[in-house]
């Protein structure tokens, strides 16, 4: 019984340490929507996450949006479910730009490009995060 309890305790400790490490490597980069008035939107040209001058913006080619930088942009819904990589690589199987992939096809329910699926303006909010290599 003590062995099982110790194994469960060790598992919880290592999982929480891994989760903490993962959070440190992940940064919020804004809401993926077209609302120019949303202060957290990547479409707000005056906001922290939409301005082309902000280092936190995916629209800044020298900041978070640097394609040669060490971070990868990923899209998640408000429940934390992965919705694809935010890049222009149409050969990346997880890219929102891959027209034949699960996250890029306009027919896939998981795609941000499907207005009746994950890309619905009435569905769950989509958030962009950068993850370091």
BAFI-3210 file (N, C-alpha, C; in Angstrom, 3 decimals, decimal comma, padded with zeros to 6 digits):
// residues 133
n [1|2|3|4|5|6|7|8|9|10|11|12|13|14|15|16|17|18|19|20|21|22|23|24|25|26|27|28|29|30|31|32|33|34|35|36|37|38|39|40|41|42|43|44|45|46|47|48|49|50|51|52|53|54|55|56|57|58|59|60|61|62|63|64|65|66|67|68|69|70|71|72|73|74|75|76|77|78|79|80|81|82|83|84|85|86|87|88|89|90|91|92|93|94|95|96|97|98|99|100|101|102|103|104|105|106|107|108|109|110|111|112|113|114|115|116|117|118|119|120|121|122|123|124|125|126|127|128|129|130|131|132|133]
n.u [000,829|001,959|003,827|002,284|001,041|003,297|004,160|002,015|002,134|004,719|004,267|002,361|003,885|005,974|004,465|003,302|005,605|006,484|004,327|004,587|007,060|006,403|004,592|006,249|007,629|005,778|003,972|001,303|-000,177|-002,303|-005,803|-007,247|-008,959|-011,158|-011,764|-011,257|-011,518|-011,188|-009,096|-007,173|-006,916|-005,358|-005,840|-006,133|-004,752|-003,624|-003,277|-001,608|-001,118|-001,596|-000,368|002,069|004,417|004,767|006,599|005,354|003,561|002,178|002,210|004,460|007,337|009,856|009,513|007,392|006,331|008,404|009,606|011,983|012,690|013,046|010,628|007,441|004,275|001,147|-002,260|-004,976|-008,143|-010,551|-010,847|-008,454|-007,834|-005,873|-005,578|-004,046|-000,956|000,195|001,243|002,755|003,305|002,383|002,879|003,206|001,754|000,128|-000,465|-002,378|-002,483|-002,380|-004,203|-005,214|-004,975|-005,876|-006,231|-006,299|-007,977|-010,932|-013,123|-012,868|-013,925|-012,245|-010,788|-009,586|-010,272|-012,775|-015,898|-018,092|-017,172|-014,421|-013,613|-015,776|-017,374|-019,067|-018,403|-016,110|-013,647|-010,569|-007,145|-003,804|-000,614|002,885|005,485|008,585|011,470]
n.v [-001,198|001,242|001,528|001,963|004,353|006,043|005,927|007,162|009,697|010,541|010,609|012,689|014,848|014,966|015,422|017,904|019,457|019,255|020,497|023,068|023,769|023,732|025,872|028,044|028,224|029,063|031,703|034,007|035,387|036,828|037,248|035,375|036,802|038,952|041,353|044,621|046,290|044,898|044,795|042,797|041,571|040,163|041,589|044,217|047,188|048,987|047,749|045,716|043,142|043,304|045,430|046,507|047,328|046,440|044,327|042,035|041,316|039,325|040,412|041,885|041,830|041,616|040,895|038,868|037,772|036,978|035,005|033,616|033,358|031,774|030,835|029,176|029,709|028,900|027,841|027,766|026,764|028,256|026,305|025,090|023,307|022,157|023,858|024,131|025,037|028,314|029,414|029,942|027,665|025,467|022,800|021,774|019,463|020,185|022,831|025,863|026,794|024,718|023,387|020,836|019,680|018,776|021,064|023,145|022,762|023,818|022,311|020,775|020,121|020,940|023,017|026,376|027,716|026,972|028,229|027,183|025,514|025,284|027,837|029,504|032,594|032,605|030,575|028,930|031,007|031,777|031,531|032,746|031,424|031,564|029,264|028,400|026,898]
n.w [000,000|000,803|-001,200|-003,482|-002,775|-002,571|-005,236|-006,567|-005,377|-006,189|-008,939|-009,137|-008,211|-010,130|-012,439|-011,863|-011,731|-014,366|-015,658|-014,648|-015,732|-018,439|-018,556|-018,094|-020,441|-022,220|-023,679|-023,592|-026,497|-027,476|-028,553|-031,153|-033,405|-035,339|-034,197|-033,980|-031,846|-029,549|-026,821|-026,486|-028,913|-031,842|-034,052|-033,409|-034,132|-032,368|-030,010|-027,484|-028,469|-031,153|-032,427|-034,774|-033,742|-031,173|-028,973|-028,091|-029,989|-032,625|-035,057|-035,371|-037,136|-036,023|-033,469|-031,587|-033,871|-035,481|-038,016|-037,976|-035,418|-032,161|-031,256|-031,459|-032,804|-031,530|-031,623|-029,408|-028,054|-025,768|-023,858|-023,737|-025,734|-028,387|-031,492|-033,739|-035,505|-035,855|-038,611|-041,885|-043,270|-045,548|-045,708|-043,227|-041,151|-038,991|-039,340|-039,604|-042,096|-043,859|-046,343|-046,491|-044,075|-040,667|-039,094|-040,869|-043,037|-044,689|-044,240|-041,993|-038,651|-036,614|-037,574|-037,810|-040,017|-040,769|-040,897|-039,636|-037,768|-035,650|-036,330|-036,079|-035,402|-033,276|-031,666|-029,410|-027,903|-029,504|-028,754|-028,956|-028,436|-027,738|-028,004|-026,789|-028,317]
ca.u [000,000|002,848|004,470|001,313|000,884|004,511|004,169|001,032|002,674|005,817|003,659|001,757|004,953|006,666|003,527|003,159|006,859|006,474|003,341|005,168|008,102|005,716|003,999|007,299|008,066|004,642|003,509|000,067|000,092|-003,516|-006,984|-007,285|-010,264|-011,109|-012,309|-010,256|-011,758|-010,791|-007,732|-006,268|-007,002|-004,209|-006,297|-006,181|-003,455|-003,119|-003,185|-000,347|-000,929|-001,882|000,468|003,269|005,574|004,850|007,392|004,474|002,612|002,534|002,289|005,766|008,266|011,069|009,110|006,810|006,003|009,627|009,590|013,282|012,889|013,031|009,332|006,428|002,950|000,153|-003,620|-005,761|-009,434|-010,616|-010,777|-007,095|-007,682|-004,994|-006,284|-003,116|000,204|-000,068|002,365|002,401|003,830|001,272|003,283|003,151|000,449|-000,660|-000,572|-003,681|-002,344|-002,410|-005,605|-005,623|-004,743|-006,974|-006,409|-006,322|-009,029|-012,173|-014,184|-012,613|-014,546|-011,188|-010,056|-009,942|-010,739|-014,141|-016,786|-019,119|-016,448|-013,597|-013,478|-017,031|-017,291|-019,963|-017,869|-015,162|-012,621|-009,277|-006,044|-002,502|000,492|004,181|006,224|009,995|012,038]
ca.v [000,000|002,402|001,640|002,574|005,743|006,752|006,030|008,185|010,976|010,889|010,935|014,017|015,843|015,110|016,020|019,327|020,101|019,352|021,511|024,368|024,034|024,041|027,208|029,051|028,315|029,460|033,073|034,415|036,346|037,524|036,546|035,247|037,219|040,135|042,490|045,674|047,026|044,021|045,190|041,647|040,972|040,301|042,484|045,583|047,780|049,818|046,924|045,059|041,926|043,553|046,501|046,027|047,826|045,805|043,093|040,913|041,136|038,405|041,233|042,532|040,875|041,523|040,490|037,534|037,276|036,709|033,620|032,999|033,330|030,458|030,447|028,703|030,206|027,834|028,300|026,928|027,359|028,691|025,130|024,573|022,301|022,597|024,126|024,227|025,929|029,550|029,698|029,928|026,444|024,630|021,397|021,381|018,791|020,838|024,256|026,398|027,132|023,494|023,224|019,432|019,223|018,818|022,402|024,145|022,485|024,553|021,335|020,097|020,801|021,458|024,050|027,772|028,204|026,503|029,167|026,445|024,690|026,022|029,219|030,228|033,750|032,372|029,430|029,189|031,996|031,215|032,281|032,436|031,320|031,235|028,266|028,384|025,585]
ca.w [000,000|000,858|-002,504|-004,396|-002,350|-002,967|-006,700|-006,932|-004,924|-007,096|-010,225|-009,022|-008,087|-011,410|-013,389|-011,570|-012,107|-015,821|-016,029|-014,323|-016,732|-019,690|-018,472|-018,184|-021,822|-023,029|-023,423|-024,249|-027,569|-027,882|-029,052|-032,605|-033,904|-036,205|-033,454|-033,861|-030,603|-028,443|-026,445|-026,562|-030,236|-032,743|-035,114|-032,901|-034,485|-031,274|-028,811|-027,150|-029,252|-032,560|-032,967|-035,465|-033,007|-029,867|-028,975|-027,767|-031,082|-033,708|-036,268|-035,380|-037,747|-035,218|-032,123|-031,488|-035,201|-036,228|-038,495|-037,728|-033,972|-031,538|-030,711|-032,386|-032,439|-031,495|-031,345|-028,501|-027,732|-024,374|-022,994|-023,787|-026,791|-029,469|-032,745|-034,855|-035,506|-036,590|-039,498|-043,308|-043,856|-046,008|-045,625|-041,819|-040,980|-037,946|-039,630|-040,006|-043,518|-044,657|-046,751|-046,404|-042,710|-039,694|-038,532|-041,929|-044,012|-044,424|-043,971|-040,722|-037,503|-035,742|-038,291|-037,600|-041,317|-040,966|-040,194|-038,899|-036,810|-034,686|-036,766|-035,939|-034,499|-032,138|-030,928|-028,336|-028,245|-029,849|-028,169|-029,526|-027,484|-028,335|-027,242|-027,128|-028,658]
c.u [000,871|003,510|003,544|001,138|002,101|004,569|003,204|001,553|003,810|005,280|003,052|002,819|005,634|005,755|003,383|004,440|006,931|005,497|003,891|006,231|007,467|005,121|005,054|007,749|006,960|004,216|002,250|000,382|-001,169|-004,637|-006,957|-008,712|-010,081|-011,605|-011,231|-010,405|-011,424|-009,348|-006,713|-006,255|-005,713|-004,563|-006,393|-004,829|-002,854|-002,937|-001,833|-000,072|-001,189|-001,007|001,711|004,545|005,772|005,689|006,553|003,528|003,107|002,636|003,613|006,786|009,578|010,767|008,592|006,489|007,215|009,655|010,905|013,611|012,768|011,685|008,384|005,077|001,946|-001,193|-004,316|-007,122|-009,463|-010,613|-009,389|-006,871|-006,880|-005,788|-005,340|-001,959|-000,120|001,189|001,876|002,848|002,692|001,612|003,339|001,793|-000,452|-000,858|-002,001|-003,664|-002,360|-003,859|-006,113|-005,473|-005,951|-007,262|-006,475|-007,435|-010,305|-013,350|-014,016|-013,269|-013,512|-010,447|-010,552|-010,447|-012,161|-015,091|-017,909|-018,493|-015,707|-013,449|-014,737|-016,878|-018,175|-019,496|-016,946|-014,089|-011,297|-008,189|-004,733|-001,459|001,778|004,859|007,655|010,433|012,724]
c.v [001,259|002,624|002,327|004,044|006,577|006,942|007,116|009,572|011,442|011,307|012,338|015,107|016,050|015,736|017,508|020,079|020,268|020,432|022,905|024,729|024,421|025,438|028,287|029,258|028,803|030,879|033,345|035,504|036,985|036,620|036,532|035,544|038,458|041,401|043,537|046,478|046,192|044,369|044,050|040,981|041,174|041,211|043,944|046,253|048,662|049,023|046,256|043,859|042,115|044,603|045,939|046,504|047,145|044,525|041,848|040,550|040,137|039,157|041,984|041,543|040,717|041,092|039,064|036,937|036,965|035,250|032,890|032,924|031,920|030,050|030,018|029,188|029,078|028,419|027,267|027,580|027,662|027,539|024,506|023,508|022,892|022,735|024,396|025,179|027,141|029,905|029,630|028,663|025,516|023,145|020,883|020,730|019,442|022,331|024,653|026,803|025,910|023,205|021,792|018,874|019,412|020,231|023,503|023,970|023,243|023,624|020,631|020,839|021,396|022,636|025,454|028,397|027,747|027,417|028,488|025,518|025,561|027,491|030,049|031,422|033,585|031,215|029,856|030,157|031,274|032,125|031,812|032,442|031,071|030,255|028,261|026,977|024,973]
c.w [000,000|-000,498|-003,497|-004,060|-002,756|-004,483|-007,173|-006,554|-005,841|-008,463|-010,204|-008,949|-009,430|-012,464|-013,132|-011,912|-013,628|-016,279|-015,755|-015,351|-018,057|-019,687|-018,614|-019,631|-022,746|-022,658|-024,234|-025,266|-028,134|-028,351|-030,577|-033,064|-034,767|-035,516|-033,209|-032,567|-029,367|-028,062|-026,552|-027,931|-031,032|-033,915|-034,677|-033,163|-033,390|-029,985|-028,657|-028,061|-030,743|-033,217|-033,646|-034,779|-031,652|-029,926|-028,663|-028,907|-032,123|-035,030|-036,374|-035,953|-036,977|-033,787|-032,129|-032,854|-036,067|-036,690|-038,245|-036,238|-033,431|-030,991|-031,822|-031,892|-032,568|-031,092|-030,463|-028,321|-026,240|-023,380|-022,980|-024,846|-027,957|-030,771|-033,908|-034,628|-036,356|-037,377|-040,944|-044,015|-044,257|-046,004|-044,188|-041,583|-039,936|-038,179|-039,991|-041,473|-044,429|-045,059|-046,674|-044,994|-041,812|-039,204|-039,589|-042,946|-043,675|-044,124|-042,621|-039,565|-036,540|-036,354|-037,961|-038,897|-041,646|-040,195|-039,419|-037,858|-035,818|-035,056|-036,662|-035,001|-033,258|-031,272|-029,807|-028,808|-028,499|-029,319|-028,784|-028,415|-028,260|-027,403|-027,712|-027,478|-027,485]
res [x|x|x|x|x|x|x|x|x|x|x|x|x|x|x|x|x|x|x|x|x|x|x|x|x|x|x|x|x|x|x|x|x|x|x|x|x|x|x|x|x|x|x|x|x|x|x|x|x|x|x|x|x|x|x|x|x|x|x|x|x|x|x|x|x|x|x|x|x|x|x|x|x|x|x|x|x|x|x|x|x|x|x|x|x|x|x|x|x|x|x|x|x|x|x|x|x|x|x|x|x|x|x|x|x|x|x|x|x|x|x|x|x|x|x|x|x|x|x|x|x|x|x|x|x|x|x|x|x|x|x|x|x]
***
